Amino acid sequence: MWLMLVGGLLGLTLFHASFGFTTAWRNFIINRRGQGLRAQMLMLAVAVCLFFPALGAGELFGEEVRGYTRPLGFSVIIGAFIFGIGMQLGNGCASGNLYHAGGGQFRAIPSIIGFIAGGLWATADYEWWMQLPQLAPVSLIDTAGITSAIIINLLIFSLIAAFTIWLEKRTHGAIESESTFNNLSNWRRYLQGPWPFIWGAVALAILNFVTLALTGRPWAVAVAYPLWGAKLAMLLEIELELDFWTYWLQPGRETALGEALTSDVNSVMNAGVLLGAFLAASLAGKFSFEWRLPLLHWVAAILGGLMLGYGATIAFGCNIGAYFGGIASGSLHGWLWLISAFAGSYLGSYLRPLFKLDANTSTRSAC
């Protein structure tokens, strides 16, 4: 119940704040507008200040907590790069497609289907990817200490934000102004939106911290998709011998195939995101069935979804679990994921016209 509620609040926040990763990156790449990217830096800054002390202590409110600290290797580099391309072709990331679908944009469905298929495909190849050269996981919390790790991360966030401001001013003469919420007594805007980006950034960081307190680990989205694919394959009686695939033998996954989806934390929270976005769209009067797409857009959505699912699975997560969760965990693989995914997103932004997708965007268009 609590996980569904937190997922719902995440979906509501994502929708009302139009807090996207895909569009924010493309807006910076194409238009040199960095407001969305600066909001992500604020989100990460709040997150590390909350997460690092708890992860350094190893417990939160008397319960054991652990972050996502993963190896640094080719699987992260290549997987994140593929994911970055998929973000732009599929018009959304892992969380973005969920809240788009919840908001009535059913054009996100083919991307989600591709995500499920790509994730399951990657589980079959998972052992091969894990055998490629990789370095041991590195935690800044362990190597530098809690205080130093926080300072280092805040400095990097500040430098990235400062760079976006410098480039935006150089290109446009001034930075894009953020929407404000001066009348705090206007309760309708709390429920109907839109919210300022800063609200979304802070809310997502706090809700991720609540997830850590409830589940013992940060928020993750993409890890549910391969499980959905595996469950569907089992339902259709497709003989894949999943029990023998290395991916499903990893700690924490060995019982997943035999359990109901309702017992899977990530699936429950993803369902909550869908419901939260539906609620937000309904309150805002913006829920509408949008499913008509040109043929090339359908092709791009499915292809992008395949790349999202495959890339996220071999890279230890998506923009939420690897980028947001990895950096909030103090793991260097989160930064490696960001660099690689941004490079893929750069390429993907310029591949969009091949599928008749608009390369330009506005800051408030979410994913």
N, C-alpha and C positions, 0 to 999 in steps of 0.2 A: 504493500500500500504506500509506504513512505517513498520507495524508489519510483513508483509510478507518479507520485505527486511531484517529486524533484524533477523527473523527466518532463512532466507537464509544464513546470515553471521554466525549464530550459527552453522548451518549444515556444512558450509564450514570449520569453525574452528574445529569442532569435527572430521571431516574426515582428514583434513590435519595434525592436531596434533595427530591423533590417540588417542584422549583424551577419555579414557574409565574409567568407575567406576568398572565394573564387573571384567575386567582383572587385573586392578591395585590391587584390593583387593585380587584376587586369586593368583596373582604373589607374594604378600607379605605373604599370608597364606601358600602357598605350597613351594615357592622358597626362601622366606625371602628376596625378592628384593623390596625395598620401593620407587623407583623413582616415580612411578605413584601416590602413596599415598602422597609423599612430594609435588608433583605438585598440588594435591587437597588442601593441606594446604596453599600453596601460593595463589591459587585461592580464598580461603576463606578469607585469610588475606587482599588481595586487596579489596574484596567485603565488609568486615565489615568497612574498612576505608572509603569507598564510601557511604555505606548504612546508617550507624549509625547516622551521622550528619543530613542527610535528614529525616530519620524516627524520630529522636529526635525532629526535628523542626516541623514535621508533614506536610511539604510541600517541593516541589522541583520545582523551576522555577515558583513559584506562584500557582502550582497545588497541591491538596491534595494527599499525598501518605501514604500508610499503609503497614506494613509487615505481614508476616504469623506468628501469635502468637496463638498457639493452646494449648488445655488442655494436661496434662500429665496423661496418663492412660493406661489400659490394651489394648485398641484398638491400640495405638501407638506401644506398646511393641510387641504384637502378630502380628499385621499387618506388621510392619517393619521386624520382624523375618521371616515371610512367604515370604515377598518380597526378602529378602536376599537369601533364598534358590532358589527362582524363578530366580533370576539374574544368578545364576550359571548353573541351568538346562536349562534355556532358552537362554543362551549364550549372554545375553545383558540386559540392563536396559531400562527404559522408553525412554531416549534420544538415547541410543545405538542402539536399534532396528530400530528407525526411520532413523538414518543416515546409518546404514547397508543396509536397504532396498533401500534408495536413491542411495547408491553406487553400487547397482546391486546385492547385496547378498539377493536374494529372499528367502533364507532359513530363513530370519528373519520374513517372512510373517506369518507362523504358530504361532510364538510367539506373534505377534501383534494381530492375531485373538483371541488367548487365552487371551491376555491382555484385549481385548474388552469384551469378554464373562465373564471373572473374575470380571472386573469392574462393569458390569451390575448386576451380581450375588450379589456383595457386597452391591449395593444400596438397594437391597431387604432386606438385613440383617442389614442395617445401624442403624436403630433405636435400635435394640437389643445391638449392640456394644456400642452405645452412652449411654446406661443405666448402663453399667459396671462402677465400681468405677474409678474416675479420679480426679486429682487435677486441680485447676484453672490454666489458662495460666500464665507463668512467663516470663516477658521481662527484660533482663539484662539492656536494655537501660533505662527503667523506674525505676528499683530498684537500679542500681549502678551509673547511669548517663552515658552520652555518652563517655567521656574520659576514665573513669574506665572500662566501658564495652569493649571498644576497647582494652585496655591494657590486661584485663583478657583473652579475646579471642586470642590475639596475643601470649600471654604466653602459652596458651594451644596448639595452632598450633605449636609453637616452640618446645614444649616438645614432641609432637607426632612425628614431623620431626626428632628430636634428637634421639628418641627411634628407629625409623626405621634405622637411620644411624648406631647406636650402634649395633643393631641386625644384620644388613647386613654385617658390618665389622667383627663381631664375627663369622658369618657363612661363609663368602666368603673371608675375609681378606681385602677387599676393596669394596667401593660402586660402583655401575654401573655408567659408565660415561654417561652424557647427550649428545645428538646430538647437535652440534653447528652450527651456521650460520655465519661464519666469513666474507664471501664475501657478503656484503650488496648490492653490485651493481648487483648481480645475480638475476635479476628481475623474471626470470622464476621460481625460487623456491618460491617466494611469491605466484605465481599462481598455481604451480604444487605440492608444498610440497616436502618432508615432513617438517613440522615445528618442532622446539624444543618444548618440553613440556611446558617450561616457557612461550612461546608465547601463547599456547593454554590456559594456566591458566589465564594469564592477560587478554586475549581477551574475555574469557567467563565471567569474573568478570565485565569487562567494558560493554559488551553487555547486561548482566543482569541488570546493572544499567541503561542502556538506556531503557530497558523494563520497569523498575520502573518509569522512567520519562514519558514514552508514555502511560502506562496503569494505573499508580498509585499503582501498586503492583509488586512483583518480578515475574520472569519467572516461569512458571509451565508447565508441560507436561502431567502427568498422568490424570489430571482431565478431559481431553478431551475424554479419552477412554470410560468411562461409558456413556457419551453423545452420542458417535458414536453407542454404543450398543443399547441405547434407541431409537435413530433415526432409526436404522435398524429394530428393533422390531416393531416400528410404521409403517415403510414402508411395512413390511411383514404382517401387520395387526394381530400381535400376541397380544392377549388380556392379558395385565399384570397389568392394572390399575395403570400405573406409576404415574399419577397425585396425587395419595394418599400415595405414599411412602415418608417417612420422608426426605430422601435424597434430593428429588426434591422440597421440601417445604422450604429448607434452604435459607436464604438471598443470593441473587445473582444467585440462580438457579431456582427460581420460574417461570421465563419466558423462560428458556433455551429450554424446550421441544417444545415450540410453535414458536421459532425463527429459522431462517436458520442458517446452520453451518457457513456460511460466516460472520455472526455477532458475532460468538464466538471467542474471542481473542485467546484462547489456540489452537483451531482447525486451525486457520489461521497461527499461528506461527509454529505449527507442520508441516503443509503443506510446510511452508518456509524451515524448517529443511530438509525435504525430497528433495526439489528442490536444496537447497544449497549443500547437499551431492552429488546429481547427478552432479551438475556443477563441484564440486571439483574433483570427480572421473573422469569426462570427461576430465578436464584440465590436470589431472595427467596421463591420459591414462590407468586408472585402472578400468574403468567401465566394468563389465562383468556379464553375467547372471549366477549366482551360485545358483542352486536350488536342485541339486541332493544330497540327504541325505540318509543314512541308516535308516531303519524303526525306530530303537530305538532313533535316533536323532530327528526324527519327533515327536515321543511320548514325548521326553524330552522337545522339543520346545513348544509344545502345553501345556503340564503340567506346565512348567515354566511360560509360558504366563498367564495361569489361576492364578497362585500364585502371579505373578506380579500385575495383575489387582485387585485381591481381596485384597491383602495386602496393596497396595497403597491407595485404596479407604477408607479403615477403619483406616489407619494410617495418614490421612490428607495429603497424598502426597507421592511422590517417591523420588529418589535420587536427583532430581532437586527441586521440590516444597517443600519437607520436610527437606532434608539434606542441600542442597545448599541454598535454599530460607529461610528455618527455621533458620539456623545459621546466615545467612546474615541479618535476621530480629531481631536477638538478643533473639530469643525464645529458652527456654530450651528444648522444645519438639524436636528441631532439633538435639540436642546432644543425647537425649533419642533414637531418631530414628536411629542415626548413630551407637550407641552401639548395639541396637537390630538387625539392619540389618547386621552389621558386624558379629555378632554371627550366624545369619542365613546363611550368605555367607560362614562362616567357615564350617558349616555342609554341605551346598550345594556343596562346593568344593570337599568334600570327598564322596559325593553321585554320582558325575559325572561318575565314572567308571562303575556304575550299568547300565548306558545307553550307554556305550562304548564311552564316551566323554573323551578326554584327560584331565587329571587333571593338567598337567604342561602347562605353557604358557610362552611367551616372553613379555617383557614390551611393545614392539611396535605393538602388535597384536590388539590394541584397545579393544573393548568389547569382 
